[in-house]
Amino acid sequence: MTKKVFKYKLSTRTATILELPTGTQPLHVDMQDGETYLWALVDEKPKESKLITIIVVCTGHEISHLSTIYLNTFLVKGGENVYHAFRVVG
């Protein structure tokens, strides 16, 4: 099994649904060149895939999903916003 780290573009306005190989491990969410990304450890030769949902919310904003797993918090460089990334479960 060969694994690599890949990045996936996320939205900060709505939930992002990604089709990822089964067993993918989300590692980190942050900004790069003004865009928000998820970095994840991925098996290069997946047998199956599944949909995962990632939400990114600004401090003080409502989280509309009942069950989530916290991924991390990151700052927008040059701005006042602090974002928090979660994986929706269930």
C-alpha atoms as a printed R data frame, in Angstrom:
   type eleno elety resid chain resno       x      y      z
1  ATOM     1    CA   MET     A     1   0.000  0.000  0.000
2  ATOM     2    CA   THR     A     2   1.465  3.327 -1.079
3  ATOM     3    CA   LYS     A     3   0.228  6.490  0.593
4  ATOM     4    CA   LYS     A     4   0.744 10.111 -0.398
5  ATOM     5    CA   VAL     A     5  -0.454 13.470  0.876
6  ATOM     6    CA   PHE     A     6  -2.860 15.244 -1.480
7  ATOM     7    CA   LYS     A     7  -4.686 18.553 -1.158
8  ATOM     8    CA   TYR     A     8  -8.323 19.329 -1.900
9  ATOM     9    CA   LYS     A     9  -9.900 22.768 -2.304
10 ATOM    10    CA   LEU     A    10 -12.591 23.660  0.249
11 ATOM    11    CA   SER     A    11 -15.296 26.300  0.402
12 ATOM    12    CA   THR     A    12 -15.621 28.645  3.375
13 ATOM    13    CA   ARG     A    13 -19.167 29.559  2.315
14 ATOM    14    CA   THR     A    14 -20.859 26.136  2.131
15 ATOM    15    CA   ALA     A    15 -20.116 22.536  3.081
16 ATOM    16    CA   THR     A    16 -17.676 20.795  0.730
17 ATOM    17    CA   ILE     A    17 -18.437 17.202 -0.252
18 ATOM    18    CA   LEU     A    18 -15.415 15.235 -1.422
19 ATOM    19    CA   GLU     A    19 -15.243 11.729 -2.887
20 ATOM    20    CA   LEU     A    20 -12.100 10.244 -1.349
21 ATOM    21    CA   PRO     A    21 -10.599  6.756 -1.270
22 ATOM    22    CA   THR     A    22 -11.720  4.672  1.711
23 ATOM    23    CA   GLY     A    23  -9.244  5.047  4.551
24 ATOM    24    CA   THR     A    24  -8.230  8.612  3.669
25 ATOM    25    CA   GLN     A    25  -6.997 10.436  6.757
26 ATOM    26    CA   PRO     A    26  -7.650 14.210  6.913
27 ATOM    27    CA   LEU     A    27  -4.495 15.887  8.236
28 ATOM    28    CA   HIS     A    28  -4.813 19.659  8.133
29 ATOM    29    CA   VAL     A    29  -6.908 22.536  6.806
30 ATOM    30    CA   ASP     A    30  -5.319 25.904  6.021
31 ATOM    31    CA   MET     A    31  -5.041 28.644  3.431
32 ATOM    32    CA   GLN     A    32  -2.594 28.709  0.532
33 ATOM    33    CA   ASP     A    33  -2.503 31.505 -2.052
34 ATOM    34    CA   GLY     A    34  -5.809 32.888 -0.766
35 ATOM    35    CA   GLU     A    35  -7.709 29.575 -1.058
36 ATOM    36    CA   THR     A    36  -8.714 27.065  1.624
37 ATOM    37    CA   TYR     A    37  -7.464 23.478  1.336
38 ATOM    38    CA   LEU     A    38  -7.620 20.130  3.087
39 ATOM    39    CA   TRP     A    39  -4.414 18.080  3.122
40 ATOM    40    CA   ALA     A    40  -5.072 14.366  3.521
41 ATOM    41    CA   LEU     A    41  -3.114 11.113  3.624
42 ATOM    42    CA   VAL     A    42  -4.456  8.987  0.767
43 ATOM    43    CA   ASP     A    43  -3.906  5.389 -0.352
44 ATOM    44    CA   GLU     A    44  -2.852  5.649 -4.014
45 ATOM    45    CA   LYS     A    45  -4.573  2.426 -5.061
46 ATOM    46    CA   PRO     A    46  -8.001  2.554 -3.474
47 ATOM    47    CA   LYS     A    47 -10.497 -0.225 -4.001
48 ATOM    48    CA   GLU     A    48 -13.449  1.889 -2.920
49 ATOM    49    CA   SER     A    49 -14.259  5.508 -2.253
50 ATOM    50    CA   LYS     A    50 -16.684  7.344 -0.013
51 ATOM    51    CA   LEU     A    51 -18.113 10.814  0.318
52 ATOM    52    CA   ILE     A    52 -16.990 12.995  3.210
53 ATOM    53    CA   THR     A    53 -18.264 16.432  4.121
54 ATOM    54    CA   ILE     A    54 -16.017 19.181  5.461
55 ATOM    55    CA   ILE     A    55 -17.366 22.439  6.869
56 ATOM    56    CA   VAL     A    56 -15.334 25.563  7.569
57 ATOM    57    CA   VAL     A    57 -16.897 28.176  9.835
58 ATOM    58    CA   CYS     A    58 -15.760 31.559 11.066
59 ATOM    59    CA   THR     A    59 -15.566 32.219 14.800
60 ATOM    60    CA   GLY     A    60 -19.001 33.141 16.163
61 ATOM    61    CA   HIS     A    61 -20.936 31.558 13.275
62 ATOM    62    CA   GLU     A    62 -23.437 28.768 13.737
63 ATOM    63    CA   ILE     A    63 -22.478 25.153 13.034
64 ATOM    64    CA   SER     A    64 -25.580 23.665 11.435
65 ATOM    65    CA   HIS     A    65 -24.444 20.026 11.577
66 ATOM    66    CA   LEU     A    66 -25.163 18.065 14.755
67 ATOM    67    CA   SER     A    67 -22.261 15.634 14.703
68 ATOM    68    CA   THR     A    68 -18.756 16.756 13.738
69 ATOM    69    CA   ILE     A    69 -15.098 15.946 14.325
70 ATOM    70    CA   TYR     A    70 -12.815 18.933 14.847
71 ATOM    71    CA   LEU     A    71  -9.905 19.112 12.376
72 ATOM    72    CA   ASN     A    72  -8.161 22.404 13.193
73 ATOM    73    CA   THR     A    73  -8.287 26.187 13.458
74 ATOM    74    CA   PHE     A    74  -6.494 28.558 11.097
75 ATOM    75    CA   LEU     A    75  -6.070 32.293 10.582
76 ATOM    76    CA   VAL     A    76  -6.621 34.306  7.438
77 ATOM    77    CA   LYS     A    77  -3.378 36.192  6.883
78 ATOM    78    CA   GLY     A    78  -3.851 39.949  6.797
79 ATOM    79    CA   GLY     A    79  -7.418 39.668  8.018
80 ATOM    80    CA   GLU     A    80  -9.426 39.496 11.169
81 ATOM    81    CA   ASN     A    81 -11.079 36.118 10.499
82 ATOM    82    CA   VAL     A    82 -10.307 32.902 12.316
83 ATOM    83    CA   TYR     A    83 -11.758 29.735 10.759
84 ATOM    84    CA   HIS     A    84 -12.475 26.315 12.247
85 ATOM    85    CA   ALA     A    85 -12.644 23.145 10.148
86 ATOM    86    CA   PHE     A    86 -14.805 20.129 10.968
87 ATOM    87    CA   ARG     A    87 -15.587 16.799  9.348
88 ATOM    88    CA   VAL     A    88 -19.290 15.985  9.419
89 ATOM    89    CA   VAL     A    89 -20.077 12.478 10.687
90 ATOM    90    CA   GLY     A    90 -23.254 10.449 10.715
